[in-house]
């Protein structure tokens, strides 16, 4: 699996974030199918030449986003595609829309602000 993960040590992006983003991309694309068992934190850290805490931090973020799920001693697996992550994003979008409306913003103003935030988040 490490052949699919390339981290740039000269990047200004933290290694855990590079790992988190790459694993999320692989899961979304289907390159890591639903139910695929991920390596243990320690094993993956050794394979990648990272500290175990770095891999653990990436796994925690991915689990919070619903991309992976930990099944206790059974291991960590790729979660059902689009499940929890899309649900959380949809809930956040609904909350934003309700807040924008309460603040008296027009649809165009709210959409423009959301697009600016997305551009900033995705580095566009």
N, C-alpha and C positions, 0 to 999 in steps of 0.2 A: 504494500500500500504506500510505502514511502516514496515510490517512484511517481506517485500522483501529487505529492506534496513537495513544493519547492519554496523554501523560505529565503528571503533576501536579507542577509545580516547588515547590509548597508542602507536598508530602507529606513525611513523615519517612522515606520509603523512598527509597533511592538510585536515581537515574535508570537505572543499568544493571540493577538488580533489577526495576524497573517494566517495563523493556523485555523482560527475560528472561521475566518472568511472563506478559506479554501475548502474546509470540510463542509461548510454550509453550501457552497457552490457545487461541490461534488454530489451532495445529497439532493439538491434541487434539480440537478441535471440528470439524475438517475445513475450516474457513474458509481455511486454508492447506493445500492438499492435499499428500499425499505426492509428492515429486519437484518441488514448487514451488521455483523458484530465488529465493533471497533477494538483495536488493541487496548490492553490495559494502560493506564496512565504511565506507569513505570516503564513498561515495555516500549510504548510509543516514544516516550522521552528518550530512551536509550537509542532507538532507531534513528530519531531525528537529531540527536545530539543536543537536546534541550534539557533544562531542569524539569523535574517532575511537576513542580508547582506551576510551571508555564503551561504544560499540557492540561493539568487539572483546571486551571483558570479558563482555558479555552473550552474544555468540556462543560464546565459550569455555565458558561455563557450560552453555549449551544443548547444545553438542557433547558435553561430559562427561556430560550427562544422557541422551544418545542421541536428543534431539529433532531436531537438525539434523546434517548431515554435510558436511564440506568435501572437495571432490574436486579438490584442488590448484588449478591455474589455471582449471579449468572452473567453479569457483564453489562456493557454499554452498547446500545444498538441504534441504528438510524431509525428515527420515528416515522410514522405514516406521513407521507409527503403532504405538505400544505395544511396539515391538521392544526395543531396548536399555534404555530407561528402565524398562519393566516388569520386565525380567529383573534389572536391578540392584536394584530395589525388592524383588523376591521373594527375592533372595539375602540382602539386608539383613534381611528379615523372618525368614528361616530362621536366620540367625546369631543374631538376637535371641532367638528361641524356644529355640535350643540353649543359649545363655548363661543365660537365665532358668531353664531346667530344671536346669542344672548348679548354679546358685546355690540351688536348692531352693524356688523360688517356685512357688506354685500357679498353675494356668491362669488363675484369676480375678485374682490379683495381677499376673501378667505382662500380661494384657489391660488391666487398669486403668492400669498404668504406660504401656503403649503408647498408650492413648487419651489420657492426659494429655499425652504428648509430641506427639501429632498435634494436639490442641487448641492447644497452645502454638505449634506450627509454622504452623498455618493461621489463627491469630488468633481462634479461637472462644472 
